[in-house]
Amino acid sequence: MVLSSTLSLIAVSGCVLLLCGSSCASNDTIPLVIWHGMGDSCCNPLSMGAMKKMVEEEVPGIYVLSLMIGKSVLEDTENGFFMDVNEQVSFVCHQLAQDPKLKGGYNAMGFSQGSQFLRAVAQRCPYPPMKNLISVGGQHQGVYGLPRCPGESSHICDWIRKKLNSGAYTDAVQKHLVQAQYWHDPLNDDLYKKYSLFLADINQERVVNETYKKNLMSLNKFVMVKFLKDTMVDPVDSEWFGFYKPGQAEEMETLMDSALYKEDRLGLAEMNKAGKLVFLATNGDHLQFTTEWFNEKLLPFLH
């Protein structure tokens, strides 16, 4: 565990545990929308609830919306496992469009799977406008394994692993298991491209949706945080949009070496040339970082 004098954010499954904190400062009041990870909820007082409170205390006057997917915290947690991701994104897009406090635009910060979900919001729903997207341990090229899923929900994780291993791209599994919708099997690339209901779509694997590309390129900054000692995300390079080279599951390739980048299906190459892509790293395990690191590296993008 990494500790600091004021705040420690440590990973327990897809959650972030906020132990204590207050030391940053900002005078800006651009709203912030946050989306939690797998196994977490909008309002867990040890994770997203505490994160929301901390940002509100450290950025005077800021409006922070911690997304609840459903009508209760329990529903929110369960939907992180079982609600069609496309439905979740539509739900969030409607919520953001109806919020008068966001009409001038907002920054977005996703934690773990919440990161790629917020990227889908940026690509599909340009109003209100997302200014900066901060991906904290997001899996933008998907996952090919669930080492910890989360640990305290081992019975759920065991069931999920069996479903993914037996048929991640079957209709039933794709529609009813969130993690299947960003499951990326490099050994079955054709199946992934054809049947992935979520990730293959937002990553433009079938056709290039110019609206998706235009909307993503409208971001001021797209910040990607990679956890160098991550024991949950497999492969960890997905947090920087890297993945296995096609047809095998051993050798990695960076975003810049990928066909997605070279063909610029998402506009990431143009964004990179314009200085809009930011790659950050920290030595922690999944979602583990100190308040000093957060203040130095991420807080400036909330201005």
N, C-alpha and C positions, 0 to 999 in steps of 0.2 A: 504494500500500500504506500502511496506517495502522500506525504503530509506536508502542509505548509503552515505558516504562522496564523493564517486566518481561515483558509478554506481548503477542503480536500474533496474532490469529486472522484469517486471510485466506482468501478463497474461491478455490479452484481447482476448477472444475466444481461438483459437488454436495458437495465435500469441505470440511473446515475444516482449515487447516494451523496447528498449534500450534508456535510458534517457541521460546518459553521461558516460564517463569512461576512466580511464587509471591508472593502478598502478601495474599490475603484470609484472613478468619478467621471461623469459626462454631463454635458449641458444640452445634449441633443434629445429630441423627443420623437424621433421616428418610431412608430410602433414596431413591436417584435412579435412574430408568430413562431411558436415552438411546437414540434411534433415529437412525441416520445418514441422510444424503441420497443422492441418485442418484450412482452412480459411486464411492461410498465404501464402507467396510466398518466393522464393529464395532471392529476392532483395529488399524487403520492407525496406526503410531506417530507420524505427523505430524498426525493429526486426532483421531479418536475415542479412540484409545488414549491419546494425550497428554491429551485432555480428561478422560478418566476418572482418569488419574493425578493431574492437577492438582487436581480436586475432592477426591479422596481425601486429598491432602496438605493442602489448605486447610480441609477440614471434618473434623476428627479423628473417627475412628470411623464415618464414613459408609460405607454399602454402595452402590456404584455398579454397576449392571448395564448394560453396553453391548450392545445386542441383536445377536445373530448369527442371521440368517435362513438356516438351513441348517446343514450339518455342517462347513463350512470357511470360511475367509475368502474364498476364490475363489467358492464357492457363494453366499455372502452378497452379494458384489459383483454377481454375475450375476443373482441373484434380484431385485435392485433395478431391473433392467430387464425381466425376463421372467416372474417368478412372480406369478400372480393375487394382487392386493392382498388380496382377501377371505381367501384361504388364508394369506397372511402374517399378517393380523390374528388369525386363528384360532390360528395357530402361536404367536404372542406371547401371546395370552390364556391358552393352556394352560401356557406356560412360566411366566408370572407367577403363575398359580394354584397351581403346583406348588412355588414357591419359598418356603420357610418364612420367609425373611428379609423377605418383603414382606407377610406376612399382616396386619400392622397398618396397612398403607397405604404409599403412596410418592408422590413427586413425579415428574413426567415432563417431559423436555425433548426435543423433536424438532427436527431440523435439516433444512430444506428439505422434501422430500416426506415425511420421517419425522414431520413435524409433523401433517399431516392423517391419517397412519396411526395415530398415537397418539391423535388425537381419536376415531377410530373405535373404538379400544380403550376409551376412556372411555365412549363411547355404548353399546357392545355388551357390555362385560365389567366390571361394577361391583365384582367381587370378585377380588383385593383392591382396596380403594378407592383411586382416584387422587385426590390432594389438590389439587395445583396442576398445571396443564398450561401449559408454556412453549413456544410455537411460535416458532422462530427461522427466519424466512424461509419459513414454510409457505404453501402455496397453497390456501387454504380454499374458494375459489370456482373452483379449477382454473386451468388455463393455456390460452391460445389462441396458442401459439407456443413455440418452443424456441430462443431466440437463441444460447445456448451450452449444450451438452447432455450431457456435458462436453467441453471443448476437446480433451483428450488422447485422446478416443475418437471422433474425427471420423467414422470409417467406420461405427461403430454409430449415431452421431447422424444421419448422412445417411440411413441405412436407416430409422431411426425416423421422421424427418420425412416421408419418402416414404410410409410406411405411414399416418401420421396424416393427411396431405393427401389420400391416395387413398381412405380409408375408415375413419376413427377409430371409427365405431360399428358396423362389421361384426362379426359374432360372433367370427371368428378373431382379429381385431386386439384386440378388447376382452379376450378371454380370455388372450392371450399377450403383451401389451405393457403394462407397468405404466403408462407415461405416458398411454396411451389411456384408462385408467380414471379419470384426473382431467383429461382433455381436455374443455374446455367451449367449445363452438362457439356463440356468441351469434346466429349467422346461421341456425343449424339447431337451435333450442331444442327443438322437438318430438322430434327424433332423440336429442338429448342426454338429455332426460327419460325417454325410452322405453328407450334401449339402454345408457346408462351403467351399468356393473355395480357401480361403487363410489361415485363422488362423488355421483351423483344420489340414491343410497340414503341415504348419511349426511347429506346436506343436505335430506332429506325432500322431494324434488321430485315424488314420485309420490303417496305417502300419508304421513300423519304417524304415525310410530311413537312412541307416548307413552312407551314405555320408553326409547328413545333420548333423548328430551327430558328426562325425569326424571333419567337418569343424568348427562347433561352438566350439568344445573343443580346437581347435587350437588357439583361442583367448588368449592373455596374461591376460586380465582382461575383465570382463563383469560387468559394473557398472550400478546399477539401482537406480534412484532417485525417492523417494516418497514424495509427497506434502501432509503434514498432515492435511491441511485445504482446500484440493482440493474440489471445488464445481462443477467441470466439469466432472471428470472421475467417473463413477459408474460401479463397485465398485473401490474405490481407491486402494484396496489391489492388484489389477491387476498390479499396477506399480512396485510391488515387486514379481510378478508372483504368487500372491495368487488369490483366487477366492471363490465363494460360494461352500459349500459342495454339492455334486451331489444331484439333485432331489428337491431342494428348493432354495429360494432366500432370506434367512435371516441370516443364520449362515455361517461364513467365515472359510476357512482353509488356512493355510500358504502354501507356496511352498513345504516346507519340509514334510508337512502332505499329500500332494497330490499324486495321483497315478502316475502322470507324473514324479514326483521326485523319488518316491519309485521304480518305474519300470525303472527309468533313461532313458526314451525314448529320451531325448535330450542331455544326458551326463552332466546335471547340478549337479547331485550328485557328480560325479567324479570331476567336476570343483570346487565345493564347498570344497571338501576335499583337493584339491590342492591349495586352497586360491585364486581361480580365480574369485569368485563371490564377489561383493562388494555392500552392501546395505546401501544407504545413505538416510537421511530424512532431511527435512526442514519444518518449520512451515508455510510457505507461501501457498497461493492459487495456482491454476494450473499455472506452469511455473513462479512462483514468487520467486525470490531470490536476494540476494544482491551481490555486487561485491566481498565483503570480503568472503562470503560463496563460491562463484565460485572460487576465487583464492585459497582458502584453500583446498576445497574439490575436485574440478574437474580439475583445471589446472595441478596438478601433473600427471594426466593420459594422458596429451597431450605431455609429454616428450618422 
